Amino acid sequence: MASTSSPRSGSSGNSGNRKKAHVGTGAPSRRLTAEPNHQLKGETKRKVAAQGRRQPARGSATPDGVGRQRAGDVAARAKRDERARRLAERSRTRRLRLVIVVGIVVAVVGGGIALYRSPLFAIKTVDIQGAKRLTPTAVRALAGVPEGATLLRYPKKEILARIEADPWVESVTVTRDFPSTLRIRITERTPVALVDTGDVFWVVDASGMVLGEQSFEETTTLVVIRDVQGLDPKPGRRSSSDTLDNALKVLGGIGDELRAKVRAVSASTVDETTLLTTDAIEILVGEAVEIEDKAYLALSIMKEQAGKVIFIDVRSTDNPVSRGL
């Protein structure tokens, strides 16, 4: 029986131009399907490699750049070597200087010790200057310079202390006169009065320092201070008596003219301090204040009443009193 169906319009005419699609599940079918993609990838890799050979990669070093980098490294290494060499040279120089300084110090110290211990500059002469009351022999005995002492090695402090312990010595200095002389210069205290305690005369200076005894047989021009109560004189010790201190201040303040006429001072109390002149005139001066004015008044009255006046009271400079024969 003949078919009554007719072909679809346009389908059979175009079917010859359609692409054939292979559908299959086997390995050959997969290879055929994948081959076009593999070929495309291979071509792409070959193109990239060719471009890489033609153009250097960004940041890669050229031969000139490598040369410059190597030259810079060599210069930096040379600078480091030069700096290290300089530091080493400075270190050697410092060590050498230190060795030289230590050597000099050791030599100087060693030489000084040897010289200090040697008998060189041995003391052969002890020269004494300034001694009046004390004799040079007495001062040498006080000094006690030890045997074998040298000008570099002698007990200076001990020598000074022994000499200063003498009441007559106010000050002392010790100097060296190379090569063999030790010079001792003393300043003695100046005596200003004799203090009569009834059985002994004590020599004192202006400060009341007791210098020593004065025998009755020794002649002197010093003024005698008497009638002082409660004295206990000791050589080398300063008196603590206010009465004696006032009498000494009076003698120090009346001036040379009146002092030359005074032979003694009676000082039973401060207020009763009286000058006794060689003309047998008593001058009551009391406390040692306004002493220059008191001395001037006394001299004026003595001149005005010469040969007549025997007593003058100048304790009050505003109202002096005098009595005559």
C-alpha positions as CSV (number, residue, x, y, z in Angstrom):
1,M,0.0,0.0,0.0
2,A,1.4,3.2,-1.0
3,S,2.3,5.7,1.7
4,T,0.3,8.8,1.9
5,S,2.7,10.8,4.0
6,S,4.8,13.4,2.3
7,P,8.1,14.7,3.2
8,R,8.3,17.8,5.4
9,S,8.7,20.8,3.6
10,G,12.4,21.8,3.0
11,S,13.8,19.1,5.2
12,S,15.2,16.8,2.6
13,G,16.8,19.5,0.6
14,N,18.8,20.9,3.4
15,S,19.8,17.7,5.1
16,G,22.8,17.3,2.9
17,N,24.3,20.5,4.2
18,R,24.0,19.8,7.9
19,K,27.1,19.0,9.9
20,K,27.4,15.5,11.1
21,A,27.6,15.0,14.9
22,H,29.3,11.9,16.0
23,V,27.8,10.4,19.1
24,G,29.6,7.6,20.7
25,T,30.8,6.2,23.9
26,G,34.1,4.6,22.9
27,A,37.7,5.9,23.3
28,P,38.1,6.6,19.6
29,S,35.1,8.8,19.8
30,R,36.7,10.9,22.7
31,R,40.0,11.3,20.8
32,L,38.3,12.6,17.8
33,T,36.4,15.1,19.9
34,A,39.4,16.4,21.9
35,E,42.0,16.7,19.1
36,P,40.9,20.2,17.9
37,N,41.4,21.7,21.5
38,H,44.9,20.1,21.9
39,Q,46.1,21.6,18.7
40,L,44.9,25.0,19.7
41,K,46.8,25.0,23.0
42,G,50.0,23.8,21.4
43,E,50.0,26.6,18.9
44,T,49.4,29.2,21.7
45,K,52.4,28.0,23.7
46,R,54.7,28.1,20.7
47,K,53.7,31.7,20.0
48,V,54.4,32.8,23.6
49,A,57.8,31.1,23.6
50,A,58.7,32.8,20.3
51,Q,57.7,36.2,21.7
52,G,59.8,35.5,24.9
53,R,62.8,34.9,22.7
54,R,62.3,38.1,20.8
55,Q,61.7,40.4,23.9
56,P,63.5,40.2,27.3
57,A,61.3,39.8,30.3
58,R,60.5,43.0,32.3
59,G,63.1,43.7,35.1
60,S,65.7,41.2,33.7
61,A,69.4,42.3,33.8
62,T,71.2,43.1,30.6
63,P,74.9,42.5,30.2
64,D,75.7,46.2,30.7
65,G,73.6,46.3,33.9
66,V,75.3,43.2,35.3
67,G,78.7,44.8,34.6
68,R,77.7,48.0,36.4
69,Q,76.4,46.1,39.4
70,R,79.6,44.1,39.7
71,A,81.7,47.3,39.5
72,G,79.6,48.8,42.3
73,D,80.1,45.7,44.5
74,V,83.9,45.9,44.0
75,A,83.9,49.7,45.0
76,A,81.8,49.1,48.1
77,R,84.1,46.2,49.2
78,A,87.1,48.4,48.7
79,K,85.6,51.1,50.9
80,R,84.9,48.6,53.6
81,D,88.4,47.3,53.4
82,E,89.8,50.8,53.6
83,R,87.6,51.7,56.6
84,A,88.7,48.5,58.4
85,R,92.3,49.2,57.7
86,R,92.0,52.8,59.1
87,L,90.3,51.5,62.3
88,A,93.0,48.9,62.8
89,E,95.7,51.5,62.3
90,R,94.1,53.8,64.9
91,S,93.8,50.9,67.3
92,R,97.5,50.1,66.9
93,T,98.4,53.8,67.4
94,R,96.4,54.0,70.6
95,R,97.9,50.9,72.0
96,L,101.4,52.2,71.1
97,R,100.7,55.5,72.9
98,L,99.4,53.7,75.9
99,V,102.5,51.5,76.1
100,I,104.7,54.6,75.8
101,V,102.8,56.5,78.6
102,V,102.9,53.5,80.9
103,G,106.6,53.1,80.3
104,I,107.3,56.7,81.1
105,V,105.2,56.6,84.3
106,V,106.9,53.4,85.5
107,A,110.3,54.9,84.7
108,V,109.5,58.2,86.6
109,V,108.0,56.4,89.6
110,G,110.8,54.0,89.8
111,G,113.4,56.7,89.5
112,G,111.7,58.8,92.1
113,I,111.6,55.9,94.6
114,A,115.2,55.1,94.0
115,L,116.2,58.8,94.5
116,Y,114.0,59.0,97.6
117,R,115.6,56.1,99.2
118,S,119.2,57.0,98.2
119,P,121.6,58.9,100.5
120,L,121.9,61.6,97.9
121,F,121.1,65.1,99.2
122,A,121.9,64.0,102.8
123,I,121.4,66.8,105.3
124,K,124.9,68.0,106.4
125,T,124.0,71.5,107.7
126,V,121.0,72.8,109.8
127,D,121.0,76.6,109.4
128,I,119.0,78.5,112.1
129,Q,117.7,82.0,111.5
130,G,115.7,84.4,113.6
131,A,116.8,83.1,117.0
132,K,117.4,85.8,119.6
133,R,116.3,84.7,123.0
134,L,116.8,81.1,122.0
135,T,120.3,80.0,120.8
136,P,120.9,78.2,117.5
137,T,122.1,75.2,119.5
138,A,118.8,75.1,121.4
139,V,116.8,75.3,118.3
140,R,118.7,72.5,116.7
141,A,118.1,70.4,119.8
142,L,114.4,71.2,119.6
143,A,114.3,70.2,115.9
144,G,116.0,66.8,116.4
145,V,116.8,66.2,112.8
146,P,117.5,62.4,112.7
147,E,120.8,60.9,111.6
148,G,120.8,59.9,107.9
149,A,117.9,62.2,106.9
150,T,118.0,63.7,103.5
151,L,116.4,66.8,101.9
152,L,114.0,64.5,100.2
153,R,113.3,62.3,103.2
154,Y,113.0,64.0,106.6
155,P,110.2,64.3,109.2
156,K,109.1,67.9,108.5
157,K,105.9,67.8,110.6
158,E,107.6,66.4,113.6
159,I,110.4,69.0,113.4
160,L,107.8,71.8,113.2
161,A,105.8,70.5,116.1
162,R,108.8,70.1,118.4
163,I,110.0,73.7,117.7
164,E,106.6,75.2,118.0
165,A,106.1,73.6,121.4
166,D,108.7,76.0,122.8
167,P,106.8,79.0,124.4
168,W,109.2,81.5,122.9
169,V,108.5,80.4,119.4
170,E,105.6,82.2,117.7
171,S,106.1,80.6,114.3
172,V,108.6,78.5,112.4
173,T,109.2,77.5,108.8
174,V,111.5,74.8,107.4
175,T,113.0,75.1,103.9
176,R,115.5,73.1,101.9
177,D,118.7,74.5,100.3
178,F,120.1,71.9,98.0
179,P,122.3,70.0,98.0
180,S,122.7,69.6,101.7
181,T,121.3,72.4,103.9
182,L,118.1,72.4,105.9
183,R,117.1,75.9,106.9
184,I,115.0,76.6,110.0
185,R,113.6,80.2,110.4
186,I,111.8,81.1,113.6
187,T,109.9,84.1,114.8
188,E,110.1,84.6,118.5
189,R,107.5,86.1,120.7
190,T,108.1,89.6,121.9
191,P,108.1,90.0,125.7
192,V,106.3,93.2,127.0
193,A,106.3,92.8,130.8
194,L,107.3,90.8,133.8
195,V,104.6,89.6,136.1
196,D,105.7,89.6,139.8
197,T,104.0,86.8,141.7
198,G,106.1,87.4,144.9
199,D,108.7,84.8,144.4
200,V,109.1,84.6,140.6
201,F,109.1,87.0,137.7
202,W,107.2,85.6,134.7
203,V,107.9,86.9,131.2
204,V,104.7,87.5,129.2
205,D,103.9,88.8,125.7
206,A,101.1,91.2,124.8
207,S,98.6,88.3,124.5
208,G,99.3,87.1,128.1
209,M,101.3,84.1,126.9
210,V,103.7,83.0,129.7
211,L,107.1,82.6,128.1
212,G,109.1,81.5,131.0
213,E,110.8,82.7,134.3
214,Q,113.1,85.6,134.7
215,S,115.7,85.4,137.4
216,F,116.2,88.3,139.8
217,E,119.8,88.6,138.7
218,E,118.9,89.2,135.0
219,T,118.7,92.9,134.0
220,T,115.7,94.0,132.0
221,T,114.0,97.1,130.8
222,L,110.5,95.4,130.9
223,V,107.7,96.9,132.9
224,V,106.8,94.9,136.0
225,I,103.1,94.1,136.6
226,R,102.3,93.4,140.2
227,D,99.5,92.9,142.7
228,V,97.6,90.6,140.2
229,Q,95.4,88.2,142.2
230,G,94.9,84.5,141.6
231,L,97.6,83.9,139.0
232,D,98.9,80.4,138.3
233,P,101.4,81.0,135.5
234,K,102.6,78.1,133.4
235,P,105.2,78.4,130.5
236,G,103.5,78.0,127.2
237,R,100.1,78.8,128.5
238,R,98.1,82.0,128.0
239,S,96.9,83.7,131.2
240,S,93.1,83.7,131.8
241,S,93.2,86.7,134.3
242,D,91.0,89.6,133.2
243,T,93.0,91.9,135.4
244,L,96.3,91.0,133.8
245,D,94.8,91.2,130.3
246,N,93.5,94.7,131.0
247,A,97.0,95.8,132.3
248,L,98.6,94.5,129.2
249,K,96.1,96.4,127.0
250,V,96.8,99.6,128.9
251,L,100.6,99.2,128.3
252,G,99.9,98.5,124.6
253,G,97.7,101.6,124.1
254,I,99.4,104.4,126.0
255,G,102.1,105.1,123.4
256,D,105.8,105.2,123.4
257,E,106.3,108.6,125.2
258,L,104.3,107.7,128.3
259,R,105.4,104.0,128.2
260,A,109.0,105.1,128.4
261,K,108.2,106.8,131.8
262,V,106.4,103.8,133.3
263,R,108.4,101.4,135.5
264,A,105.6,99.3,136.9
265,V,101.8,98.7,136.8
266,S,99.7,97.9,139.9
267,A,96.7,95.8,138.9
268,S,94.8,94.6,141.9
269,T,91.6,95.0,140.0
270,V,90.6,96.3,136.5
271,D,89.2,99.6,137.9
272,E,92.3,100.1,140.1
273,T,94.9,99.7,137.4
274,T,97.6,102.3,138.0
275,L,100.8,103.3,136.2
276,L,103.9,104.0,138.4
277,T,106.4,106.3,136.6
278,T,110.1,106.8,137.1
279,D,109.3,110.2,138.6
280,A,107.2,108.5,141.4
281,I,103.9,109.7,139.9
282,E,100.8,107.5,140.1
283,I,98.5,107.6,137.1
284,L,95.1,105.9,137.7
285,V,93.8,104.8,134.3
286,G,91.3,102.0,135.2
287,E,89.8,100.1,132.3
288,A,91.7,100.1,129.0
289,V,89.1,102.2,127.1
290,E,89.8,105.6,125.5
291,I,93.4,104.8,126.4
292,E,94.9,107.2,123.9
293,D,92.9,110.1,125.4
294,K,93.9,109.1,128.9
295,A,97.6,109.0,128.0
296,Y,97.3,112.5,126.4
297,L,95.7,114.0,129.5
298,A,98.2,112.4,131.8
299,L,101.2,113.7,129.8
300,S,99.6,117.2,129.6
301,I,99.1,117.4,133.4
302,M,102.7,116.1,134.0
303,K,104.1,118.9,131.8
304,E,101.9,121.6,133.3
305,Q,102.6,120.5,136.9
306,A,106.1,119.3,136.4
307,G,107.9,118.6,139.7
308,K,104.7,119.1,141.7
309,V,102.1,116.5,140.7
310,I,102.2,113.1,142.4
311,F,98.8,111.6,141.5
312,I,96.7,111.8,138.4
313,D,93.3,110.1,137.9
314,V,92.2,110.0,134.2
315,R,89.5,107.3,134.5
316,S,87.1,110.0,133.4
317,T,88.4,111.8,130.4
318,D,85.8,114.5,130.9
319,N,86.9,115.2,134.5
320,P,90.5,114.3,135.1
321,V,91.8,114.8,138.7
322,S,95.4,115.5,139.9
323,R,97.1,116.1,143.2
324,G,100.4,117.7,143.9
325,L,102.8,118.2,146.8
